[in-house]
Amino acid sequence: MSPLARIYQALVSGIAGVALLTAAGCGNAGESGKTKCSLCGEMNDLRGSISTKSGSQAEMAAWEVVSFEYDTGIARLGDVDDAGLYSLNRVRTDHQQTLALLTPDYILAAVLSITVPNQPAKTIHQFVNFDAPIVPKLISNGPVITFENLNGLNITKKLAAASNNDGIPDGATKITAPTALVGNASAGFALADPIVDTNKDGIPNDLDPDINGDGIINWLDYDQDGNGILNDFDPDQNGDLIRDDSPLGHNTSQYFNEGVEYIAVEFELTPKDDGSGNVNTLKFLTKIRDDLSPVPLAVQIRGAPTLLKSATYTAKDTQGTTVTAAFNGSLADDGQNEDGAANDRLFGRKIILPDGISPQPNQVIFFELVFGTKANPWYIDYPWTFPPVIPAPITAAYDSNLKMVALIGNPFGDIQDFQWIINVFDDQGHNVWQSGAVDGTTRQYAISTNILEPGKSYKFSVDAQSRDKVPSVPSFVVHSPQYPIQ
């Protein structure tokens, strides 16, 4: 973090104006204000209601109202009931918050828009401090939600662009009509600690919850810096001039300063052995921070019923036999679920989606830490938003004369800034050779022939994947079938 950024962080942290409600302190996420503790703060329960523009509250049943902290992106979720009522529990009211609305299938539907007298034209406000336990009624109005009144709210000075002067932020097109972005990244990178402020609002990118100022906070924005390149394919998604895959670059929206170190989701498309289609899987991975004490009761995934309800995973029973089990949302730290070693605070699970099911654009899932007791749990959530990418199958061919593999297909549509990886397997199915990362624009690649022993049979396959943001966990991986090497 740059010196200027540290100064700004101190100013933000010192903002006053919250009339505290019933203080919950650190709850079970920490013990004392005398020592550093992760997830500490004044935690309070908030209650509110939401209606459609026509005034119906019942029509909002099963939707989700979500609050996000200004400086961390940490979320609280409120299920809207049949009467249009919701609760946001254990909100840290000493943090600025914004709200978003998700459909019953957890697709981003609207973001908060606030206008006040004498604010600059073609702008909106989105962040508030809650000064009372009752949130003013929310109105759902297309891609925005608005407050019926501003009672009990302390509106902060952070602005977002609304160029049409209609109260709808410029990023609303990412909600109403998400489209896959095209083009490859081409940017220079700094070696040190630059001060970058993409939207020129006086807030450095490494502290700005909305880097490009379009009204979609970073954790919900699939193009955070507004350069026309999807985050998962952008080597510098937060526009701070530091490569995201460098040791200094781990400050993207997948990394958090409190509770967890990072979250990662990998969507994988694998051809079925019988050639009848593809298997879609999702791998979830998160690392619990060492300073989080006590460790949560559980770590789980919360999200779209259509995506998760009928998902399964493979597990081992008490006799060590591999079985298929229904996914109940829980992640494991047992060393058996692609989660590293047992009890290393790395929680994971790889699930198999039902045939024909894949994540939708702007669909949000949450990594959820469960605290309290089994009888009275409470939750802290970390958001992940899927971009408008629908991976396509790929194929490959081998030229025995040239010893070359032909790389065939466009796995990510018009986006060519991805990586190919070629694998060679022996007759036992062991991976005996793997290429390095090959640029997505490459269409032929030579296999190393010195690993092919005469008289033995081999197969090869090709993978296409997006850039790693968390090491070894790209957001998208597409596999080709395996082919014999003749």
C-alpha positions in Angstrom: 0.0 0.0 0.0 1.3 3.4 -0.9 2.0 6.1 1.7 -0.9 8.2 0.3 -3.1 5.2 0.5 -2.2 4.6 4.1 -3.1 8.2 4.9 -6.4 7.9 3.2 -7.1 4.6 5.0 -6.5 6.4 8.3 -9.0 9.1 7.3 -11.6 6.7 6.3 -11.2 4.7 9.5 -11.7 7.9 11.5 -15.0 8.9 9.9 -17.5 9.4 12.7 -21.3 9.7 12.6 -22.7 6.3 13.7 -25.1 6.3 16.6 -24.4 2.9 17.9 -27.2 0.4 18.5 -27.0 -2.5 20.8 -23.3 -3.4 20.6 -22.4 -7.0 19.9 -18.7 -6.3 19.9 -16.6 -9.0 18.3 -19.0 -11.8 19.0 -17.5 -15.2 18.5 -15.2 -13.8 15.8 -12.8 -12.3 18.3 -12.3 -11.7 21.9 -11.1 -8.3 23.0 -10.6 -4.8 21.8 -7.3 -4.8 23.7 -5.7 -7.1 21.2 -5.9 -7.3 17.4 -8.8 -9.5 16.3 -10.1 -10.3 12.9 -13.8 -9.3 12.1 -14.1 -7.2 15.2 -16.4 -4.1 15.3 -19.8 -3.0 16.5 -22.2 -5.6 15.3 -25.9 -4.9 15.2 -29.0 -6.4 13.7 -30.9 -4.3 11.1 -34.5 -4.8 9.9 -36.3 -3.5 6.9 -38.8 -4.1 4.1 -38.7 -3.9 0.3 -41.4 -3.5 -2.3 -41.8 -3.3 -6.1 -42.2 0.1 -7.7 -46.0 -0.6 -7.7 -45.9 -1.1 -3.9 -46.2 -4.9 -3.6 -44.0 -6.3 -0.9 -45.3 -9.9 -1.4 -43.8 -10.0 -4.9 -40.3 -9.6 -3.5 -40.6 -12.9 -1.5 -37.4 -15.1 -1.8 -35.2 -12.3 -3.1 -32.0 -11.4 -1.2 -31.1 -8.0 0.2 -27.3 -7.9 0.7 -25.2 -5.4 2.6 -21.5 -4.9 1.7 -18.9 -3.2 3.8 -17.1 -0.3 2.1 -13.6 -1.2 2.9 -13.7 -5.0 3.0 -16.4 -6.2 0.7 -17.6 -8.5 3.5 -21.4 -9.1 3.2 -24.5 -9.9 5.2 -27.5 -11.5 3.6 -31.2 -10.9 4.3 -33.8 -13.4 3.0 -36.9 -11.5 2.0 -40.0 -13.3 3.4 -43.5 -13.6 2.1 -44.4 -10.2 3.5 -41.4 -8.4 2.0 -39.5 -8.2 5.3 -35.8 -9.0 5.8 -33.2 -8.9 8.5 -29.5 -8.2 8.2 -27.9 -9.7 11.2 -24.5 -8.8 12.9 -23.9 -5.9 10.5 -20.7 -4.0 11.5 -22.4 -0.6 11.8 -19.0 1.1 12.4 -18.3 0.4 8.7 -19.9 2.2 5.7 -22.3 -0.1 3.9 -24.0 -0.3 0.5 -26.9 -2.6 -0.5 -27.6 -4.8 -3.5 -30.6 -6.9 -4.6 -30.3 -10.5 -5.8 -33.0 -12.5 -7.5 -34.2 -15.8 -5.8 -31.5 -17.4 -8.0 -28.8 -15.1 -6.7 -28.4 -13.1 -9.9 -27.5 -9.4 -9.3 -30.7 -7.4 -10.1 -30.1 -4.0 -8.7 -27.7 -1.7 -6.8 -28.3 1.1 -4.4 -28.9 4.6 -5.7 -29.3 7.7 -3.5 -29.7 11.3 -4.5 -29.6 14.2 -2.1 -30.0 17.9 -2.5 -27.0 19.9 -4.0 -25.0 16.8 -5.0 -23.0 17.1 -8.3 -25.0 16.5 -11.5 -24.9 13.1 -13.1 -23.8 11.3 -9.9 -25.4 9.1 -7.2 -24.5 8.1 -3.7 -24.3 4.4 -2.7 -22.6 4.2 0.8 -24.2 4.9 4.1 -23.7 4.5 7.9 -26.8 3.1 9.6 -27.7 5.1 12.6 -30.9 3.2 13.6 -31.9 -0.5 13.7 -34.8 0.1 11.2 -33.7 0.5 7.6 -35.9 2.9 5.6 -38.2 1.0 3.1 -36.4 -0.1 -0.1 -38.1 0.3 -3.5 -37.0 -2.0 -6.3 -37.0 0.0 -9.6 -35.2 -1.8 -12.5 -31.5 -1.9 -12.0 -31.5 0.2 -8.9 -33.0 0.1 -5.4 -33.8 3.3 -3.6 -34.8 4.3 -0.1 -38.3 5.6 0.5 -36.8 8.2 2.9 -33.4 8.8 4.4 -34.3 8.6 8.1 -31.6 7.1 10.2 -29.0 7.1 7.4 -25.7 9.0 7.3 -24.9 9.4 3.6 -21.2 9.3 2.8 -19.5 11.4 0.2 -18.4 8.6 -2.1 -20.0 9.2 -5.6 -20.6 7.1 -8.6 -21.2 8.2 -12.2 -24.8 8.3 -13.6 -24.2 10.1 -16.9 -27.8 10.1 -18.0 -28.8 12.1 -14.9 -31.6 9.6 -14.3 -30.3 8.1 -11.0 -29.1 4.9 -12.7 -25.4 4.3 -12.5 -23.4 3.9 -15.7 -22.5 0.3 -14.8 -26.2 -0.7 -14.9 -25.7 -2.3 -18.3 -23.7 -5.0 -16.6 -26.9 -5.9 -14.7 -29.5 -5.5 -17.4 -27.6 -6.9 -20.4 -24.3 -8.6 -19.5 -22.2 -9.4 -22.5 -18.8 -11.0 -22.8 -16.1 -8.4 -23.3 -13.5 -8.9 -26.0 -9.9 -7.8 -26.5 -6.6 -8.7 -24.9 -4.7 -7.0 -22.1 -1.8 -4.8 -23.0 -0.5 -2.6 -20.2 2.8 -1.6 -18.6 3.5 -2.7 -15.1 5.3 -1.0 -12.3 8.0 -2.6 -10.2 7.3 -0.6 -7.0 4.2 0.8 -5.3 2.4 3.2 -7.6 -0.5 5.5 -6.6 -3.2 4.8 -9.2 -6.7 6.4 -9.1 -8.6 5.1 -12.2 -11.7 7.2 -11.8 -9.9 10.3 -10.4 -12.1 10.5 -7.3 -9.1 11.0 -4.9 -9.3 7.4 -3.6 -6.4 5.2 -4.7 -7.4 2.0 -6.4 -6.1 -0.2 -3.6 -8.7 1.4 -1.3 -11.5 2.3 -3.7 -14.6 -0.1 -3.4 -15.6 1.0 -7.0 -12.4 1.5 -8.9 -14.0 2.7 -12.2 -16.7 4.7 -10.4 -19.5 3.1 -12.5 -21.8 2.3 -9.5 -21.0 -1.5 -9.4 -18.8 -2.3 -6.5 -15.6 -4.3 -7.2 -16.9 -7.5 -5.7 -19.9 -7.5 -8.1 -18.1 -6.0 -11.1 -16.7 -8.4 -13.7 -14.6 -5.5 -15.2 -13.4 -3.7 -12.2 -11.1 -1.1 -13.8 -13.4 -0.5 -16.8 -10.8 -1.3 -19.5 -13.0 -3.7 -21.4 -11.3 -6.9 -20.3 -13.0 -9.4 -18.0 -11.3 -9.7 -14.6 -10.5 -13.4 -15.1 -8.5 -12.6 -18.3 -7.0 -9.3 -17.2 -3.4 -9.5 -15.8 -4.2 -6.3 -13.8 -7.9 -6.4 -13.0 -7.7 -3.7 -10.4 -5.7 -1.3 -12.6 -2.9 -0.7 -10.0 -0.1 -1.4 -12.5 1.0 -4.4 -10.6 0.5 -7.9 -12.1 -2.1 -9.8 -10.2 0.0 -13.0 -10.3 3.0 -11.3 -8.7 3.7 -11.4 -4.9 2.6 -7.7 -4.7 -0.5 -8.2 -6.8 -2.6 -10.2 -4.4 -4.9 -7.3 -3.6 -7.7 -8.1 -6.0 -11.3 -8.8 -4.9 -10.6 -12.4 -4.2 -8.2 -11.5 -1.4 -9.5 -10.2 2.0 -7.8 -8.6 5.0 -10.2 -10.1 7.6 -11.5 -13.6 8.3 -10.2 -15.3 5.2 -7.1 -14.8 3.1 -8.8 -15.5 -0.2 -11.7 -17.2 -2.0 -11.5 -19.0 -5.3 -14.0 -20.7 -7.6 -13.0 -22.9 -10.6 -15.5 -23.8 -13.3 -14.3 -26.9 -15.2 -15.7 -28.4 -18.4 -14.7 -32.0 -19.0 -15.9 -34.2 -21.9 -17.7 -37.4 -20.8 -15.8 -40.6 -21.6 -18.7 -41.9 -23.8 -18.7 -38.7 -25.9 -22.3 -37.9 -24.9 -21.6 -34.4 -23.7 -19.6 -32.7 -20.9 -19.4 -32.7 -17.1 -19.5 -29.3 -15.4 -17.9 -29.0 -12.0 -17.2 -26.2 -9.6 -14.3 -26.2 -7.1 -14.5 -24.0 -4.1 -11.4 -23.0 -2.0 -10.8 -20.6 0.8 -8.1 -20.1 3.4 -9.1 -19.1 6.9 -6.7 -16.5 8.3 -4.5 -17.5 11.2 -5.6 -14.6 13.3 -9.3 -15.7 13.2 -10.0 -17.2 16.6 -12.0 -19.2 17.3 -12.2 -21.0 14.0 -15.8 -21.0 12.6 -18.2 -23.8 13.4 -18.4 -24.4 9.7 -17.4 -23.0 6.3 -20.1 -23.3 3.6 -21.3 -22.1 0.2 -24.5 -20.2 -0.1 -26.0 -19.4 -3.5 -28.5 -20.2 -6.3 -30.8 -23.2 -5.7 -30.7 -24.1 -9.4 -26.9 -24.2 -9.3 -26.3 -26.0 -6.0 -29.5 -27.9 -5.0 -28.9 -31.1 -7.0 -25.1 -30.9 -7.1 -23.1 -33.9 -5.9 -19.5 -34.7 -4.9 -17.4 -37.8 -4.5 -16.3 -38.9 -1.1 -15.0 -41.9 0.7 -17.1 -43.9 3.2 -15.9 -45.5 6.4 -14.4 -48.5 4.4 -12.5 -46.2 2.1 -14.8 -46.8 -0.9 -15.5 -43.9 -3.2 -19.2 -42.9 -3.2 -21.3 -40.1 -4.6 -22.9 -37.8 -2.0 -25.4 -34.9 -2.2 -23.7 -31.5 -1.7 -25.1 -29.9 1.4 -23.1 -26.6 1.0 -20.3 -27.5 3.4 -16.6 -27.3 2.7 -14.1 -29.5 4.3 -10.6 -29.3 5.7 -9.8 -33.0 5.9 -7.2 -33.3 3.1 -9.6 -35.4 1.0 -11.4 -32.6 -0.9 -8.6 -30.8 -2.9 -8.2 -28.7 0.2 -4.5 -29.2 0.9 -3.6 -31.1 4.1 -6.0 -31.8 6.9 -6.5 -29.1 9.5 -4.4 -26.5 7.6 -7.3 -24.0 7.5 -7.7 -24.5 3.8 -11.3 -25.5 3.1 -12.5 -26.9 -0.2 -14.9 -29.0 -2.2 -15.3 -30.0 -5.8 -18.9 -30.5 -6.8 -20.5 -32.0 -9.9 -23.3 -29.9 -11.4 -26.5 -31.5 -12.9 -26.4 -32.0 -16.7 -27.1 -28.7 -18.5 -26.4 -26.5 -15.5 -23.7 -23.9 -15.4 -23.2 -20.5 -13.6 -25.1 -17.6 -15.1 -23.8 -14.1 -15.8 -23.9 -11.8 -12.7 -24.8 -14.8 -10.5 -23.3 -14.4 -7.0 -22.3 -17.1 -4.5 -21.0 -16.6 -1.0 -18.3 -18.3 1.0 -20.0 -18.3 4.5 -18.3 -18.5 7.9 -20.6 -19.9 10.5 -20.2 -18.7 14.1 -22.3 -18.9 17.3 -23.8 -22.2 18.2 -25.5 -24.9 16.1 -28.8 -23.9 17.8 -28.2 -20.2 17.2 -25.7 -19.6 14.3 -24.8 -16.4 12.6 -22.9 -15.7 9.4 -20.2 -13.7 7.7 -20.1 -13.9 3.9 -17.6 -13.3 1.2 -18.9 -12.7 -2.4 -17.9 -14.2 -5.7 -19.6 -13.0 -8.9 -19.6 -15.1 -12.1 -18.8 -13.1 -15.3 -20.6 -13.5 -18.7 -18.5 -16.4 -19.9 -20.0 -19.7 -21.2 -17.0 -21.9 -22.0 -17.1 -23.9 -25.2 -15.6 -27.3 -25.9 -12.2 -27.6 -27.5 -10.6 -30.4 -29.6 -7.0 -31.2 -30.7 -5.2 -33.2 -33.3 -1.7 -34.7 -33.6 0.5 -34.7 -36.7 2.9 -37.6 -36.3 5.2 -36.3 -39.1 5.7 -32.9 -37.5 5.2 -34.1 -33.9 2.9 -31.2 -33.5 -0.4 -30.8 -31.7 -3.1 -28.6 -33.4 -5.0 -26.6 -30.8 -8.6 -26.2 -32.1 -11.5 -24.1 -30.8 -12.3 -20.9 -29.1 -13.1 -21.9 -25.5 -13.9 -18.3 -24.4 -15.5 -16.8 -27.5 -13.6 -13.8 -28.8 -11.3 -13.7 -25.9 -7.8 -14.9 -26.9 -5.9 -13.9 -23.8 -5.9 -17.3 -22.1 -3.5 -20.2 -21.8 -3.2 -23.6 -23.4 -1.6 -26.5 -21.6 -0.7 -29.8 -23.4 -0.6 -33.1 -21.4 0.8 -36.5 -22.3 -0.3 -39.7 -20.5 1.2 -43.2 -20.5 -0.8 -46.4 -20.9 -1.5 -46.4 -17.1 -3.1 -43.0 -17.3 -0.2 -41.2 -15.6 0.7 -37.7 -16.7 4.3 -38.1 -17.9 4.7 -34.7 -19.6 3.1 -31.2 -19.5 3.9 -28.2 -21.5 4.3 -24.8 -20.0 1.6 -22.2 -20.4 1.1 -21.5 -24.1 -0.5 -18.2 -25.3 -4.1 -18.6 -26.4 -3.4 -17.2 -29.9 -1.0 -20.2 -30.6 -2.6 -22.9 -32.7 0.3 -25.4 -33.0 2.7 -26.8 -30.4 5.4 -29.4 -30.5 5.4 -32.3 -28.1 8.7 -33.2 -26.5 9.5 -36.5 -28.3 12.2 -37.6 -25.9 9.6 -38.7 -23.4 7.9 -41.1 -25.9 9.5 -44.5 -25.5 9.4 -46.8 -28.6 6.8 -49.6 -28.4 4.7 -47.9 -25.8 1.3 -46.3 -26.3 0.5 -42.7 -25.2 -2.4 -40.3 -25.2 -2.5 -36.5 -25.1 -5.1 -33.9 -24.2 -5.3 -30.1 -24.2 -6.5 -27.7 -21.5 -7.5 -24.1 -22.0 -7.7 -21.9 -18.9 -8.0 -18.3 -17.7 -5.4 -16.5 -15.7 -4.6 -17.6 -12.1 -5.6 -15.0 -9.5 -5.2 -17.4 -6.6 -2.2 -19.6 -7.5 -3.2 -22.8 -9.3 -6.9 -22.0 -9.2 -7.9 -20.4 -12.5 -11.6 -19.4 -12.7 -12.2 -21.4 -15.9 -10.7 -24.6 -17.2 -11.8 -26.4 -20.4 -10.5 -29.9 -21.2 -10.3 -31.6 -24.6 -10.9 -35.4 -25.0 -7.8 -37.6 -24.8 -6.4 -38.6 -28.1 -3.9 -41.4 -29.0 -0.5 -40.4 -30.2 0.1 -42.4 -33.3 
